[in-house]
Amino acid sequence: MGLPGSGKTHLASRLAPLINAAWYNADKIREMANDWDFTNEGRDRQAKRMKNLADFEKTHKRFVVCDFICPTQKTRKIFDADIVIWMNTIKEGRFEDTNTLFESPNKVDFLITEWNDENHEYIAQAILKNV
């Protein structure tokens, strides 16, 4: 999770193949659903949609990487991630409404504060080591 432009997709696209995971990008899922509603209700609906996709993959014993903003404690509770990676690489994203409503997470498993070409390898090793 993280603000728009923080590197979520960059990291996810590199992490997913290393752990043989299904990968869901929130923008692509919104596009498929033709749902560009960013009200609180729309954000909750997106968290539920992402959770349903992740749960489907988990029932098939697959790792799942979901990259999306998930900006509030409520959306995080709805999604209920097993592992949280916070891309805390920028102070502001490109959308003021998201900046205003974004709440720093209470608990993260991996905190990324800078983009680099090694974060995905470190995270993959840690995940696979703890399986």
Kinemage of the C-alpha trace (Angstrom):
@kinemage 1
@onewidth
@group {chain A} dominant
@subgroup {mainchain}
@vectorlist {calphas} color= white
{ca met a 1} P 0.000 0.000 0.000
{ca gly a 2} L 1.011 3.601 -0.368
{ca leu a 3} L 0.169 6.890 -1.984
{ca pro a 4} L -0.214 7.164 -5.770
{ca gly a 5} L 3.261 7.302 -7.271
{ca ser a 6} L 5.000 5.711 -4.288
{ca gly a 7} L 6.174 2.667 -6.256
{ca lys a 8} L 3.570 0.047 -5.437
{ca thr a 9} L 3.285 -1.275 -8.973
{ca his a 10} L 7.046 -1.086 -9.523
{ca leu a 11} L 7.617 -3.266 -6.465
{ca ala a 12} L 4.679 -5.625 -7.092
{ca ser a 13} L 5.698 -6.345 -10.688
{ca arg a 14} L 9.116 -7.475 -9.472
{ca leu a 15} L 7.993 -9.258 -6.298
{ca ala a 16} L 5.162 -11.386 -7.706
{ca pro a 17} L 7.323 -13.548 -10.023
{ca leu a 18} L 9.897 -14.170 -7.284
{ca ile a 19} L 7.297 -15.761 -5.024
{ca asn a 20} L 5.190 -17.243 -7.843
{ca ala a 21} L 2.233 -15.069 -6.860
{ca ala a 22} L -0.911 -13.948 -8.578
{ca trp a 23} L -0.762 -10.170 -8.945
{ca tyr a 24} L -3.697 -7.781 -8.888
{ca asn a 25} L -3.239 -4.094 -9.634
{ca ala a 26} L -6.040 -1.885 -8.333
{ca asp a 27} L -6.131 0.372 -11.397
{ca lys a 28} L -6.538 -2.617 -13.716
{ca ile a 29} L -9.262 -4.053 -11.471
{ca arg a 30} L -11.105 -0.717 -11.394
{ca glu a 31} L -10.823 -0.550 -15.176
{ca met a 32} L -12.262 -4.052 -15.579
{ca ala a 33} L -15.130 -3.136 -13.229
{ca asn a 34} L -15.541 0.251 -14.932
{ca asp a 35} L -15.704 1.712 -11.428
{ca trp a 36} L -13.796 4.964 -10.970
{ca asp a 37} L -15.712 5.999 -7.840
{ca phe a 38} L -13.277 7.359 -5.258
{ca thr a 39} L -15.851 8.266 -2.625
{ca asn a 40} L -15.524 6.496 0.715
{ca glu a 41} L -18.112 3.975 -0.487
{ca gly a 42} L -16.211 3.436 -3.740
{ca arg a 43} L -12.962 2.893 -1.861
{ca asp a 44} L -14.657 0.396 0.465
{ca arg a 45} L -16.092 -1.422 -2.564
{ca gln a 46} L -12.618 -1.581 -4.127
{ca ala a 47} L -11.145 -3.027 -0.915
{ca lys a 48} L -13.878 -5.711 -0.928
{ca arg a 49} L -13.234 -6.424 -4.605
{ca met a 50} L -9.495 -6.808 -4.006
{ca lys a 51} L -10.158 -9.021 -0.965
{ca asn a 52} L -12.422 -11.306 -2.997
{ca leu a 53} L -9.734 -11.730 -5.655
{ca ala a 54} L -7.045 -12.408 -3.058
{ca asp a 55} L -9.258 -14.874 -1.188
{ca phe a 56} L -9.973 -16.743 -4.428
{ca glu a 57} L -6.251 -17.161 -5.080
{ca lys a 58} L -5.593 -18.186 -1.484
{ca thr a 59} L -8.188 -20.970 -1.765
{ca his a 60} L -6.001 -22.316 -4.572
{ca lys a 61} L -2.916 -22.193 -2.306
{ca arg a 62} L -1.305 -19.325 -4.216
{ca phe a 63} L 0.515 -16.312 -2.926
{ca val a 64} L -1.194 -13.073 -3.932
{ca val a 65} L 0.243 -9.601 -4.397
{ca cys a 66} L -2.344 -6.819 -4.441
{ca asp a 67} L -1.011 -3.365 -5.128
{ca phe a 68} L -3.379 -0.614 -4.221
{ca ile a 69} L -3.586 2.487 -2.087
{ca cys a 70} L -5.864 1.099 0.626
{ca pro a 71} L -5.813 4.539 2.266
{ca thr a 72} L -7.756 4.177 5.508
{ca gln a 73} L -7.850 1.928 8.528
{ca lys a 74} L -11.362 0.899 7.418
{ca thr a 75} L -10.276 -0.196 3.929
{ca arg a 76} L -7.329 -2.063 5.461
{ca lys a 77} L -9.654 -3.839 7.851
{ca ile a 78} L -11.922 -4.793 4.939
{ca phe a 79} L -8.989 -6.109 2.898
{ca asp a 80} L -7.346 -7.833 5.889
{ca ala a 81} L -3.902 -8.479 4.388
{ca asp a 82} L -1.716 -11.264 5.702
{ca ile a 83} L 1.414 -9.223 4.942
{ca val a 84} L 1.515 -5.441 4.605
{ca ile a 85} L 4.184 -3.645 2.613
{ca trp a 86} L 4.002 0.120 3.013
{ca met a 87} L 5.604 2.118 0.245
{ca asn a 88} L 6.363 5.195 2.328
{ca thr a 89} L 8.578 6.760 -0.339
{ca ile a 90} L 6.789 10.080 -0.921
{ca lys a 91} L 5.123 12.708 1.245
{ca glu a 92} L 2.303 13.493 -1.185
{ca gly a 93} L 0.677 11.695 -4.076
{ca arg a 94} L -0.826 13.339 -7.137
{ca phe a 95} L -4.401 13.357 -5.822
{ca glu a 96} L -5.180 15.831 -3.052
{ca asp a 97} L -8.280 13.949 -1.876
{ca thr a 98} L -6.197 10.799 -1.356
{ca asn a 99} L -3.430 12.747 0.401
{ca thr a 100} L -6.004 14.220 2.781
{ca leu a 101} L -7.673 10.945 3.632
{ca phe a 102} L -4.584 8.676 3.711
{ca glu a 103} L -3.933 7.334 7.215
{ca ser a 104} L -0.545 5.946 8.118
{ca pro a 105} L -0.887 2.244 8.931
{ca asn a 106} L -0.651 1.031 12.518
{ca lys a 107} L 1.149 -2.188 11.619
{ca val a 108} L 3.336 -3.079 8.659
{ca asp a 109} L 5.511 -6.069 7.926
{ca phe a 110} L 7.815 -4.259 5.501
{ca leu a 111} L 8.417 -0.515 5.437
{ca ile a 112} L 9.967 0.739 2.208
{ca thr a 113} L 11.301 4.298 2.393
{ca glu a 114} L 13.175 4.431 -0.912
{ca trp a 115} L 12.912 2.887 -4.348
{ca asn a 116} L 15.753 0.591 -5.261
{ca asp a 117} L 16.446 -2.555 -7.242
{ca glu a 118} L 16.786 -4.790 -4.185
{ca asn a 119} L 13.646 -4.281 -2.064
{ca his a 120} L 11.666 -6.930 -3.940
{ca glu a 121} L 14.448 -9.506 -3.513
{ca tyr a 122} L 14.738 -8.880 0.225
{ca ile a 123} L 10.966 -9.118 0.715
{ca ala a 124} L 10.685 -12.273 -1.424
{ca gln a 125} L 13.428 -13.988 0.569
{ca ala a 126} L 11.757 -13.070 3.865
{ca ile a 127} L 8.346 -14.298 2.696
{ca leu a 128} L 9.647 -17.588 1.335
{ca lys a 129} L 11.746 -18.178 4.440
{ca asn a 130} L 8.649 -17.918 6.647
{ca val a 131} L 6.339 -20.145 4.605
